[in-house]
């Protein structure tokens, strides 16, 4: 038996991609959604969701440490100031960093700002990682499940389409 199976290689790829996206893709708000959907089509969806959540959580740690050195998170403040409803909401939960991290992960803001916010607020690393993992798992596990559910209908639709010609 080979030490590395195809599934292990795919899990390693998923982990590395989700680890590197928040760390090195600071300019774009790209999230690993298409990758999670694709991996969920042929790997166990719960495992895919958990590995993607772990990878992305660890990947945001360098930004947490950058956030410790940043004086102000200007992009977040500008975005919030432009959206009065979000401003009222954020004002209510601003003294609850755990909840704030979860909410930032569920907004259209780039994931990288979550790491900067956690560091800026000097939030405990353990609590930051826990909030980050929970916030990501709430999105990534259902995404992987959705990928597992659409693979068979998409495959059948593709086969039907190909057989037309």
C-alpha positions in Angstrom: 0.0 0.0 0.0 1.3 3.4 -0.9 2.0 5.8 1.9 0.2 8.7 0.1 -3.2 7.8 -1.4 -5.0 10.0 -3.9 -7.4 11.1 -1.2 -4.5 12.1 1.1 -3.0 14.2 -1.7 -6.3 15.9 -2.3 -6.7 16.6 1.5 -3.2 18.0 1.6 -4.0 20.2 -1.4 -7.2 21.5 0.2 -5.4 22.2 3.5 -2.6 24.1 1.7 -4.9 26.2 -0.5 -7.1 27.2 2.4 -4.0 27.9 4.5 -2.4 30.1 1.8 -5.5 32.1 0.6 -5.9 34.2 3.7 -2.2 34.6 4.2 -1.0 35.6 0.8 -4.1 36.8 -1.1 -4.4 40.1 0.8 -5.6 42.2 -2.2 -8.6 40.1 -3.3 -11.5 38.9 -1.3 -11.3 35.5 -2.9 -12.4 32.7 -0.7 -11.8 29.0 -1.3 -15.5 28.4 -2.0 -15.1 26.7 -5.5 -12.4 24.5 -4.2 -14.5 23.3 -1.2 -17.5 22.7 -3.5 -15.3 20.7 -5.9 -13.6 18.6 -3.2 -17.0 17.9 -1.6 -18.2 16.2 -4.8 -15.9 13.2 -4.3 -14.5 13.3 -0.8 -16.4 13.0 2.5 -18.1 16.4 2.9 -17.6 16.7 6.7 -13.9 16.0 6.4 -13.5 18.5 3.6 -15.3 21.2 5.6 -13.2 20.6 8.7 -9.9 20.5 6.9 -10.7 23.7 5.0 -11.8 25.4 8.2 -8.6 24.3 10.0 -6.4 25.4 7.1 -8.0 28.8 6.7 -7.9 29.4 10.5 -4.2 28.7 10.7 -3.6 30.7 7.5 -5.0 33.9 9.1 -2.5 33.8 12.0 0.2 35.8 10.3 -2.3 38.6 9.7 -3.3 38.4 13.4 0.3 39.2 14.3 0.4 42.0 11.7 -2.8 43.3 13.3 -0.9 43.6 16.6 1.3 46.2 15.0 -1.3 48.1 13.0 -2.6 51.3 14.5 -6.0 51.3 12.8 -7.9 49.0 10.5 -8.9 51.7 8.0 -10.7 49.5 5.4 -13.0 48.1 8.0 -13.8 51.5 9.4 -14.5 53.0 6.0 -16.7 50.1 4.9 -18.7 50.3 8.2 -19.1 54.1 7.9 -20.6 53.7 4.4 -23.3 51.2 5.7 -25.3 52.7 8.6 -27.1 49.5 9.4 -23.9 47.6 9.8 -22.5 50.5 11.8 -25.3 50.3 14.3 -24.9 46.5 14.5 -21.1 46.7 14.9 -21.5 49.3 17.6 -23.7 46.9 19.6 -21.3 44.0 19.4 -17.9 45.9 19.3 -17.2 45.1 23.0 -17.7 41.4 22.3 -14.6 40.4 20.1 -15.6 36.7 19.8 -18.9 37.7 18.2 -17.3 40.4 16.2 -14.9 37.9 14.6 -17.8 35.6 13.7 -19.7 38.4 12.1 -16.7 39.7 10.2 -16.3 36.2 8.7 -20.0 36.3 7.5 -19.8 39.7 5.8 -18.6 40.5 2.3 -15.4 41.9 3.7 -12.2 40.0 2.8 -11.3 37.3 5.3 -7.9 38.9 5.9 -9.5 41.8 7.8 -10.6 39.3 10.5 -7.0 38.5 11.3 -6.1 42.2 11.4 -9.0 42.9 13.6 -8.2 40.2 16.1 -4.6 41.4 16.4 -5.6 45.0 16.5 -7.9 44.4 19.4 -5.2 42.3 21.1 -7.7 39.4 21.4 -6.4 36.2 23.0 -4.8 33.9 20.3 -6.7 30.8 21.6 -10.1 32.6 21.6 -9.3 34.2 18.2 -8.5 30.7 16.7 -11.6 29.2 18.2 -13.9 32.0 16.9 -12.1 31.9 13.5 -12.6 28.1 13.3 -16.3 28.2 14.3 -17.0 31.1 11.9 -15.3 29.3 9.0 -16.8 25.9 9.8 -20.3 27.4 9.7 -19.7 28.3 6.1 -17.3 25.6 4.8 -19.1 22.4 6.1 -22.4 23.3 4.5 -20.5 24.2 1.3 -18.8 20.8 1.2 -22.2 19.2 1.9 -23.8 21.1 -1.0 -20.9 20.0 -3.2 -21.6 16.4 -2.3 -25.3 16.7 -3.1 -24.9 18.4 -6.5 -22.3 16.1 -7.9 -24.7 13.3 -8.9 -27.3 15.6 -10.6 -24.6 17.5 -12.4 -23.0 14.3 -13.6 -26.4 13.1 -14.9 -27.1 16.4 -16.5 -23.7 16.4 -18.2 -24.2 12.8 -19.5 -27.6 13.7 -20.8 -26.2 16.8 -22.5 -23.3 14.9 -24.1 -25.6 12.1 -25.3 -27.6 14.8 -27.2 -24.8 15.2 -29.6 
